[in-house]
Amino acid sequence: MNETTQLKIVLVDDHSLCRNGLTDLLQQRGHMKVAASTGDAEKVAGLLTEHQPDLVVLDLRMPATDGLTLLRRLRAAGIETPALILTMSDAQDDLAAALRLGVKGYLLKDMEPEDVIAAIGRAARGELVVAPALTLKLAQMLQSGRPERQDLLASLTERQREILEHLARGESNKTIARALDISHDTVKLHVRHILSKLSLSSRVEAAVFAVEARTSSAR
């Protein structure tokens, strides 16, 4: 997906002021379109099925349900739209729970508006985005109770390390398969083995692990 492709976004937030403000900011960019927005969690599945957006942006705290519970329901219903959490919560438990569900990003509402908009665009294109204020918590979370990264990386085969680097760039299994000239099913099998060896629960966590390992080895 290139920079000129118009990205479709669906916004879910119970505060109309936030939805309207974010809609205006996103659509000013030109390459992003808010296909729909709602504060009603019961309408979300229908909107995603109807509009087939590139990304759904979810608030974490809503009166009827929370964003993560809603995301679990969507996944159980077979709706795999990439999701990003936009919230006021900087709690490590919330961040961890979101990553376990495979979100494409976790952003804070007190970030600069332009930074939020830019990050949403990157997430819609498949990148992993996390609020800068949470990077330390993310690193601590990944390190907690695990062997050193380099020891874990050493347990991977050369092909698995290669695929891990592609995961760090936010690439899909199909994209990785094309790049490495292997089958989609082979990539899926490698990803499962990577997650098992690194004691991770999602490809998003694997991507973050790879970035953190690269950073620590460069120090």
Secondary structure as GFF3:
##gff-version 3
##sequence-region A 1 219
A	DSSP	beta_strand	7	12	.	.	.	ID=ss1
A	DSSP	alpha_helix	16	28	.	.	.	ID=ss2
A	DSSP	beta_strand	32	38	.	.	.	ID=ss3
A	DSSP	three_ten_helix	41	43	.	.	.	ID=ss4
A	DSSP	alpha_helix	44	51	.	.	.	ID=ss5
A	DSSP	beta_strand	55	58	.	.	.	ID=ss6
A	DSSP	alpha_helix	67	76	.	.	.	ID=ss7
A	DSSP	beta_strand	83	87	.	.	.	ID=ss8
A	DSSP	alpha_helix	92	100	.	.	.	ID=ss9
A	DSSP	beta_strand	105	108	.	.	.	ID=ss10
A	DSSP	alpha_helix	113	124	.	.	.	ID=ss11
A	DSSP	beta_strand	129	130	.	.	.	ID=ss12
A	DSSP	three_ten_helix	132	134	.	.	.	ID=ss13
A	DSSP	alpha_helix	135	143	.	.	.	ID=ss14
A	DSSP	alpha_helix	149	154	.	.	.	ID=ss15
A	DSSP	alpha_helix	158	168	.	.	.	ID=ss16
A	DSSP	alpha_helix	173	180	.	.	.	ID=ss17
A	DSSP	alpha_helix	184	198	.	.	.	ID=ss18
A	DSSP	alpha_helix	203	217	.	.	.	ID=ss19
###
